[in-house]
Structures are given as structure tokens and as C-alpha cells.
Amino acid sequence: MARTTTPRAPQHLSKASRAFCRHVLAKYELDQHHVKLLTLLCEALDRGEQARQAIARDGAYLHDRFGQLKAHPVVAVERDARIAAARLTRELDLDGTPEPDPRQPRPASVRMSANGSG
């Protein structure tokens, strides 16, 4: 189905994420559901940047009410945003990974054993 107009980057995104979104929208012809995934990707990038800024401002570790050193809560937010961004990039096929050749055997999966060795 042909698209008549190019979707616009959502206004709630940061300036950098809007620019990225516009770039992807101009370069790729995306279906409506892919535009939604692109929006989620840009939101994840923004959330990760917000978390990174908080870590830069406050440090990666904070003292709790007992004086014990604990990871800043936004460390988990940053990690989750990075994972989400990577997965959405892969889902949208923006990472440039070529399609696997169906004639070639699939590579063996790498699994970690319980003790952490391959």
C-alpha cells in the first residue's frame, strides 16, 4: 500500500531524537506499525539520555538512609533503555544486518553455562 505523506517526527521527542526520526522516515518507507516502533525507539533513546544525564549529575552510586552505597535507580533505567533501543533497532532492521542466506546453515547459538563459561 503506497504511502501518500511522510509521517512527522513526534513533537514530544528531544531535538536529537526528532532529527534521527526524520532521517529514518526520509530514508525508509515504513508501514504505520513501523512508525510506532520508530517512535518507541526514539523515546528509549531519550529516556536513556535522561538517565545518563542524571548519572553524570548525581553519580552512579548513592548512599541510602543507612549510609550504604547503592546503585542510582536510573542506572537500571539507562540499561533498560539501551536494551530497548537495541532491540527496536534490530526489529526495524536499521542495524544494516543483511538477511541470512537460507541456503547456508544457521550458526550454532552461543549459550552460557551456569558457571559462566561458554
HELIX and SHEET records of a PDB file:
HELIX    1   1 LYS A   15  LYS A   27  1                                  13    
HELIX    2   2 GLN A   32  ASP A   58  1                                  27    
HELIX    3   3 PRO A   73  GLU A   91  1                                  19    
SHEET    1   A 2 TYR A  61  HIS A  63  0                                        
SHEET    2   A 2 LEU A  69  ALA A  71 -1                                        
END                                                                             
